[in-house]
Amino acid sequence: MGIIRTAIGTVKNTINSAVNDQFLEVIESGEMGEGTVLTKGVTVRRGSNRQSTRDTISDGSTIHVYDNQFMILTDGGRIIDYTAEPGYYTVNNSSLPSMFNGQFDDALQESFARLKYGGTTPVAQKVYYINLQEIKGIKFGTRNAVNYFDNFYNAELFLRAHGTYSVKITDPLKFYAEVVPRNAEQVQIEDINAQYLSEFLEALQTAINRMSAEGIRISYVSSKASELGRYMADVLDDTWTKTRGMQIQAVGIASISYDEESQRLINMRNQGAMMGDPNIRQGYMQSAIASGMQAAGSNPGGAAAGFVGMGMGMNAAGGFFGQASQANMQQMQQNAQMQQNVQTSGRGTWICSCGTENSGNFCSQCGKPAPAAGAWTCSCGAVNNGNFCSQCGKPRA
């Protein structure tokens, strides 16, 4: 038993003469929405025969296959023929399986060889359709925060990820045999997603850990969706593509969030980095003093009392603000002087051929002039302008 491709004109003529053929049936797929992975074929036209059973497909019946559909013809629960090419097909009980591969390569025939009908008397003939479109919008979210060591923060941080992913069936025969529940007539992705979602989240954690090992900053993870998808495809390749006939098509990360402790550490690190700048520290102190004066002016006991209290607090602080401000000013002056030296000499520090490190225009040890702007002196004594020494090949410091 198999199927034979039929010309469209021939199909129309055959359907028009259905009243003369009590066994003629026209079969199409049942409802196939965006989340449907498999649906049973339904009879949309039947001849005058009213006694045929729902599990019998009459010889000469027509099967209609649309784009992005994979049709499977079964007898006794086993696959006897299939097609991945859209069109009309006639059931012929005397023909051998035709196996129209369509977009798939010879690997599909290998799957068929392992799953095909064994030749016993058929007891139930059915048609199934598998959705070859990308199944989109499958939601995911990490149940627990995923650990992520960030080299920039030098800390073990934790994040949560939420979004959607999509899958595509790459070997329909394998998918039918390994994934579709027995005797199911219609399968939605959510019907079979519980197990695969757990495996997806495990692969997601593995992929995130790989990104951590490669030194990607945690704040960049949300912009690495394509890389994340490739990581996960690698992780799931064996268990999904090779054994279940489906693969990850795309991963869309809707949000990346940190747990409370990680967010606190990140904020503390960022604040510390900002406060390392004397200009920011000075501005922060001025803002704090201004806020204190504003609060003193609105004191319910009177502005005078408020300013007296503020003065006492300043004295009690032992002139801390004044000393800190003076230290900030000194550091800003030093930074400005260093910047001026760099702009004036075209360099920061330089090493003389005698081995002395200098910041001026002449060596403080032997009096040799500094190299021209942009030049540097190698430890071997050669003066160079490129990134490698012309004498010994050492890289520029």
MARNUTI-81202 format. One record per residue (C-alpha): residue number from 1; x, y, z. Coordinates in nm, 3 decimals. Last residue first. Example, Ala and Ser with C-alpha at 12.3 -4.5 7.8 and 13.67 -1.06 7.14 Angstrom:
BEGIN
NODE   resi        c1        c2        c3
NODE      2     1.367    -0.106     0.714
NODE      1     1.230    -0.450     0.780
This chain:
BEGIN
NODE   resi        c1        c2        c3
NODE    397     5.549     4.809     2.701
NODE    396     5.614     4.784     2.329
NODE    395     5.667     4.428     2.219
NODE    394     6.020     4.280     2.206
NODE    393     6.157     4.219     1.854
NODE    392     6.524     4.249     1.947
NODE    391     6.648     4.526     1.719
NODE    390     6.339     4.683     1.556
NODE    389     6.152     4.669     1.885
NODE    388     5.780     4.604     1.838
NODE    387     5.477     4.839     1.848
NODE    386     5.632     5.094     1.618
NODE    385     5.827     5.413     1.687
NODE    384     6.149     5.266     1.820
NODE    383     6.462     5.370     2.012
NODE    382     6.701     5.079     2.075
NODE    381     6.852     5.044     2.423
NODE    380     6.794     4.671     2.477
NODE    379     6.521     4.757     2.727
NODE    378     6.336     4.924     2.440
NODE    377     6.308     5.300     2.415
NODE    376     5.986     5.454     2.298
NODE    375     5.883     5.698     2.027
NODE    374     5.544     5.869     2.007
NODE    373     5.682     6.207     2.096
NODE    372     6.055     6.209     2.034
NODE    371     6.275     6.018     2.275
NODE    370     6.372     6.190     2.601
NODE    369     6.706     6.362     2.612
NODE    368     7.002     6.189     2.782
NODE    367     7.097     6.343     3.117
NODE    366     7.250     6.029     3.271
NODE    365     7.040     5.980     3.585
NODE    364     6.752     6.230     3.568
NODE    363     6.701     6.148     3.201
NODE    362     6.583     6.456     3.016
NODE    361     6.237     6.572     2.899
NODE    360     6.063     6.483     3.224
NODE    359     5.876     6.174     3.341
NODE    358     6.168     5.937     3.387
NODE    357     6.234     5.566     3.446
NODE    356     6.605     5.488     3.460
NODE    355     6.737     5.184     3.269
NODE    354     7.044     5.344     3.111
NODE    353     6.860     5.340     2.776
NODE    352     6.606     5.573     2.934
NODE    351     6.260     5.452     3.027
NODE    350     5.965     5.682     2.962
NODE    349     5.678     5.816     3.170
NODE    348     5.367     5.984     3.035
NODE    347     5.413     6.095     2.676
NODE    346     5.343     6.377     2.434
NODE    345     5.568     6.602     2.637
NODE    344     5.323     6.883     2.691
NODE    343     4.999     6.682     2.675
NODE    342     5.135     6.417     2.911
NODE    341     5.270     6.678     3.149
NODE    340     4.935     6.861     3.145
NODE    339     4.751     6.541     3.229
NODE    338     4.987     6.477     3.517
NODE    337     4.934     6.832     3.642
NODE    336     4.554     6.796     3.620
NODE    335     4.564     6.468     3.809
NODE    334     4.781     6.626     4.077
NODE    333     4.547     6.924     4.104
NODE    332     4.246     6.692     4.134
NODE    331     4.427     6.495     4.405
NODE    330     4.502     6.812     4.599
NODE    329     4.144     6.936     4.566
NODE    328     4.007     6.605     4.692
NODE    327     4.242     6.611     4.991
NODE    326     4.131     6.967     5.075
NODE    325     3.766     6.862     5.051
NODE    324     3.829     6.569     5.281
NODE    323     4.002     6.795     5.534
NODE    322     3.724     7.051     5.524
NODE    321     3.450     6.790     5.546
NODE    320     3.618     6.619     5.838
NODE    319     3.664     6.940     6.038
NODE    318     3.651     6.750     6.363
NODE    317     3.308     6.600     6.296
NODE    316     3.197     6.754     6.624
NODE    315     3.263     7.096     6.478
NODE    314     3.040     7.020     6.179
NODE    313     2.770     6.882     6.407
NODE    312     2.785     7.192     6.626
NODE    311     2.751     7.407     6.319
NODE    310     2.450     7.207     6.199
NODE    309     2.285     7.243     6.537
NODE    308     2.341     7.619     6.531
NODE    307     2.207     7.628     6.175
NODE    306     1.889     7.451     6.284
NODE    305     1.843     7.673     6.587
NODE    304     1.870     7.979     6.366
NODE    303     1.630     7.833     6.109
NODE    302     1.357     7.781     6.368
NODE    301     1.250     7.494     6.588
NODE    300     1.066     7.328     6.295
NODE    299     1.396     7.311     6.103
NODE    298     1.338     7.412     5.740
NODE    297     1.657     7.615     5.717
NODE    296     1.855     7.333     5.877
NODE    295     1.731     7.087     5.613
NODE    294     1.842     7.322     5.336
NODE    293     2.181     7.366     5.503
NODE    292     2.222     6.989     5.530
NODE    291     2.127     6.942     5.165
NODE    290     2.384     7.201     5.062
NODE    289     2.651     7.026     5.268
NODE    288     2.564     6.689     5.110
NODE    287     2.570     6.839     4.760
NODE    286     2.911     6.993     4.822
NODE    285     3.035     6.658     4.950
NODE    284     2.901     6.472     4.644
NODE    283     3.056     6.726     4.409
NODE    282     3.393     6.682     4.579
NODE    281     3.364     6.304     4.558
NODE    280     3.270     6.323     4.190
NODE    279     3.572     6.539     4.114
NODE    278     3.797     6.316     4.324
NODE    277     3.702     6.007     4.111
NODE    276     3.718     5.697     4.331
NODE    275     3.360     5.778     4.433
NODE    274     3.243     5.657     4.093
NODE    273     3.414     5.320     4.125
NODE    272     3.278     5.278     4.478
NODE    271     2.927     5.355     4.360
NODE    270     2.959     5.101     4.081
NODE    269     3.084     4.833     4.318
NODE    268     2.809     4.906     4.574
NODE    267     2.541     4.901     4.306
NODE    266     2.670     4.571     4.169
NODE    265     2.685     4.418     4.517
NODE    264     2.328     4.530     4.598
NODE    263     2.199     4.396     4.265
NODE    262     2.365     4.062     4.334
NODE    261     2.206     4.044     4.680
NODE    260     1.860     4.132     4.547
NODE    259     1.862     3.877     4.264
NODE    258     1.955     4.005     3.922
NODE    257     1.727     4.049     3.619
NODE    256     1.752     3.963     3.251
NODE    255     1.439     4.027     3.046
NODE    254     1.269     3.930     2.720
NODE    253     1.534     3.688     2.599
NODE    252     1.442     3.549     2.259
NODE    251     1.587     3.211     2.163
NODE    250     1.567     3.078     1.807
NODE    249     1.540     2.749     1.614
NODE    248     1.608     2.490     1.881
NODE    247     1.592     2.148     1.719
NODE    246     1.358     1.861     1.642
NODE    245     1.394     1.499     1.531
NODE    244     1.380     1.336     1.871
NODE    243     1.703     1.135     1.899
NODE    242     1.952     1.323     1.684
NODE    241     1.801     1.670     1.696
NODE    240     1.682     1.675     2.056
NODE    239     1.922     1.478     2.277
NODE    238     2.237     1.516     2.070
NODE    237     2.192     1.877     1.958
NODE    236     2.069     2.010     2.291
NODE    235     2.403     2.154     2.411
NODE    234     2.508     2.280     2.069
NODE    233     2.166     2.436     2.006
NODE    232     2.192     2.596     2.349
NODE    231     2.521     2.767     2.271
NODE    230     2.389     2.881     1.933
NODE    229     2.081     3.033     2.097
NODE    228     2.295     3.209     2.357
NODE    227     2.509     3.356     2.080
NODE    226     2.194     3.493     1.916
NODE    225     2.062     3.628     2.247
NODE    224     2.387     3.805     2.339
NODE    223     2.240     4.148     2.414
NODE    222     2.078     4.029     2.739
NODE    221     2.410     3.879     2.852
NODE    220     2.599     4.209     2.825
NODE    219     2.535     4.322     3.185
NODE    218     2.689     3.998     3.310
NODE    217     3.019     4.080     3.146
NODE    216     3.141     3.814     2.903
NODE    215     3.455     3.645     3.038
NODE    214     3.440     3.324     2.835
NODE    213     3.367     3.124     3.150
NODE    212     3.062     3.343     3.216
NODE    211     2.935     3.278     2.865
NODE    210     2.979     2.906     2.925
NODE    209     2.784     2.935     3.251
NODE    208     2.500     3.102     3.061
NODE    207     2.496     2.817     2.809
NODE    206     2.488     2.554     3.083
NODE    205     2.205     2.739     3.258
NODE    204     2.011     2.757     2.932
NODE    203     2.073     2.386     2.867
NODE    202     1.915     2.306     3.203
NODE    201     1.627     2.541     3.119
NODE    200     1.575     2.364     2.786
NODE    199     1.586     2.020     2.950
NODE    198     1.313     2.126     3.192
NODE    197     1.117     2.279     2.904
NODE    196     1.154     1.954     2.711
NODE    195     0.993     1.748     2.984
NODE    194     0.697     1.984     3.030
NODE    193     0.658     2.067     2.659
NODE    192     0.458     1.770     2.534
NODE    191     0.102     1.901     2.564
NODE    190     0.221     2.263     2.540
NODE    189     0.335     2.199     2.183
NODE    188    -0.014     2.091     2.084
NODE    187    -0.087     1.734     1.976
NODE    186    -0.391     1.612     1.781
NODE    185    -0.503     1.255     1.719
NODE    184    -0.292     1.089     1.988
NODE    183    -0.291     0.710     1.965
NODE    182     0.055     0.686     2.127
NODE    181     0.202     1.016     2.240
NODE    180     0.410     1.200     1.974
NODE    179     0.775     1.238     2.077
NODE    178     0.977     0.934     1.973
NODE    177     0.801     0.780     1.673
NODE    176     0.642     1.094     1.529
NODE    175     0.955     1.301     1.587
NODE    174     1.169     1.036     1.420
NODE    173     0.940     1.040     1.118
NODE    172     0.922     1.420     1.115
NODE    171     1.301     1.472     1.112
NODE    170     1.377     1.847     1.136
NODE    169     1.081     1.965     1.344
NODE    168     1.141     2.328     1.433
NODE    167     1.154     2.485     1.776
NODE    166     1.099     2.836     1.910
NODE    165     1.202     3.018     2.225
NODE    164     1.044     3.271     2.457
NODE    163     1.161     3.497     2.737
NODE    162     1.261     3.512     3.100
NODE    161     1.605     3.506     3.261
NODE    160     1.711     3.526     3.625
NODE    159     2.054     3.628     3.750
NODE    158     2.301     3.546     4.024
NODE    157     2.643     3.696     4.091
NODE    156     2.969     3.536     4.198
NODE    155     3.214     3.825     4.226
NODE    154     3.517     3.974     4.056
NODE    153     3.301     4.266     3.938
NODE    152     3.468     4.266     3.597
NODE    151     3.538     3.893     3.610
NODE    150     3.170     3.809     3.652
NODE    149     3.087     3.466     3.793
NODE    148     2.728     3.381     3.702
NODE    147     2.498     3.168     3.917
NODE    146     2.148     3.109     3.781
NODE    145     1.856     3.232     3.995
NODE    144     1.589     2.969     4.051
NODE    143     1.281     2.886     3.846
NODE    142     1.433     3.025     3.528
NODE    141     1.163     3.135     3.285
NODE    140     1.041     2.995     2.955
NODE    139     0.762     3.068     2.709
NODE    138     0.718     2.888     2.377
NODE    137     0.631     3.169     2.134
NODE    136     0.711     3.000     1.806
NODE    135     0.674     2.661     1.640
NODE    134     0.865     2.705     1.313
NODE    133     0.663     2.548     1.035
NODE    132     0.691     2.179     0.952
NODE    131     0.361     2.085     1.119
NODE    130     0.304     1.710     1.113
NODE    129    -0.004     1.565     0.940
NODE    128    -0.145     1.222     1.016
NODE    127    -0.343     0.981     0.797
NODE    126    -0.492     0.661     0.933
NODE    125    -0.548     0.298     0.834
NODE    124    -0.637     0.051     1.105
NODE    123    -0.616    -0.329     1.090
NODE    122    -0.352    -0.390     0.825
NODE    121    -0.242    -0.751     0.770
NODE    120     0.127    -0.786     0.844
NODE    119     0.396    -0.635     0.623
NODE    118     0.629    -0.474     0.877
NODE    117     0.519    -0.112     0.842
NODE    116     0.816     0.124     0.842
NODE    115     1.002     0.259     1.147
NODE    114     1.368     0.168     1.089
NODE    113     1.359     0.202     0.710
NODE    112     1.161     0.525     0.745
NODE    111     1.438     0.678     0.955
NODE    110     1.689     0.587     0.683
NODE    109     1.454     0.734     0.425
NODE    108     1.458     1.061     0.620
NODE    107     1.839     1.059     0.622
NODE    106     1.819     1.073     0.242
NODE    105     1.760     1.449     0.254
NODE    104     1.451     1.647     0.348
NODE    103     1.293     1.929     0.147
NODE    102     1.059     1.694    -0.041
NODE    101     1.125     1.336     0.060
NODE    100     0.840     1.176    -0.139
NODE     99     0.847     0.821    -0.004
NODE     98     0.665     0.621    -0.273
NODE     97     0.574     0.317    -0.066
NODE     96     0.492     0.022    -0.297
NODE     95     0.174     0.011    -0.498
NODE     94    -0.117    -0.233    -0.486
NODE     93    -0.317    -0.057    -0.217
NODE     92    -0.309     0.270    -0.408
NODE     91    -0.401     0.584    -0.217
NODE     90    -0.402     0.885    -0.449
NODE     89    -0.197     1.193    -0.370
NODE     88    -0.270     1.562    -0.421
NODE     87    -0.008     1.833    -0.367
NODE     86     0.249     1.964    -0.122
NODE     85     0.575     1.768    -0.090
NODE     84     0.681     1.625     0.248
NODE     83     0.538     1.282     0.174
NODE     82     0.489     0.962     0.369
NODE     81     0.433     0.589     0.338
NODE     80     0.382     0.273     0.544
NODE     79     0.421     0.407     0.899
NODE     78     0.304     0.167     1.167
NODE     77    -0.009     0.192     1.381
NODE     76    -0.190    -0.090     1.200
NODE     75    -0.150     0.092     0.872
NODE     74    -0.014     0.445     0.869
NODE     73     0.010     0.722     0.610
NODE     72     0.221     1.018     0.722
NODE     71     0.188     1.366     0.575
NODE     70     0.443     1.640     0.641
NODE     69     0.299     1.990     0.615
NODE     68     0.479     2.315     0.540
NODE     67     0.273     2.367     0.222
NODE     66    -0.052     2.170     0.197
NODE     65    -0.113     1.797     0.149
NODE     64    -0.439     1.659     0.008
NODE     63    -0.502     1.283     0.027
NODE     62    -0.728     1.129    -0.236
NODE     61    -0.898     0.791    -0.203
NODE     60    -0.837     0.531    -0.472
NODE     59    -0.838     0.234    -0.233
NODE     58    -1.052     0.323     0.065
NODE     57    -0.899     0.450     0.387
NODE     56    -1.031     0.255     0.683
NODE     55    -1.018     0.372     1.044
NODE     54    -1.335     0.583     1.033
NODE     53    -1.534     0.285     0.910
NODE     52    -1.723     0.260     0.581
NODE     51    -2.099     0.211     0.603
NODE     50    -2.230     0.532     0.448
NODE     49    -2.090     0.480     0.098
NODE     48    -2.240     0.744    -0.133
NODE     47    -1.909     0.924    -0.171
NODE     46    -1.715     1.101     0.098
NODE     45    -1.574     1.452     0.110
NODE     44    -1.390     1.634     0.391
NODE     43    -1.247     1.328     0.561
NODE     42    -1.011     1.427     0.841
NODE     41    -0.637     1.375     0.876
NODE     40    -0.502     1.365     1.230
NODE     39    -0.307     1.654     1.378
NODE     38     0.053     1.701     1.485
NODE     37     0.273     1.991     1.603
NODE     36    -0.002     2.243     1.671
NODE     35     0.119     2.566     1.834
NODE     34     0.061     2.793     1.534
NODE     33    -0.272     2.628     1.456
NODE     32    -0.343     2.312     1.258
NODE     31    -0.712     2.213     1.248
NODE     30    -0.748     1.877     1.080
NODE     29    -0.546     1.788     0.776
NODE     28    -0.712     1.686     0.452
NODE     27    -0.866     1.362     0.324
NODE     26    -1.086     1.318     0.015
NODE     25    -1.269     0.987     0.009
NODE     24    -1.395     0.762    -0.275
NODE     23    -1.552     0.432    -0.170
NODE     22    -1.902     0.474    -0.310
NODE     21    -1.771     0.574    -0.650
NODE     20    -2.038     0.710    -0.885
NODE     19    -2.121     1.005    -0.660
NODE     18    -1.749     1.084    -0.648
NODE     17    -1.740     1.179    -1.018
NODE     16    -1.661     1.540    -0.942
NODE     15    -1.384     1.426    -0.707
NODE     14    -1.217     1.223    -0.983
NODE     13    -1.236     1.509    -1.230
NODE     12    -1.083     1.746    -0.975
NODE     11    -0.807     1.500    -0.890
NODE     10    -0.719     1.448    -1.255
NODE      9    -0.689     1.819    -1.309
NODE      8    -0.459     1.851    -1.008
NODE      7    -0.224     1.578    -1.128
NODE      6    -0.190     1.285    -0.888
NODE      5     0.114     1.173    -0.693
NODE      4     0.081     0.807    -0.597
NODE      3     0.050     0.679    -0.241
NODE      2     0.133     0.343    -0.089
NODE      1     0.000     0.000     0.000
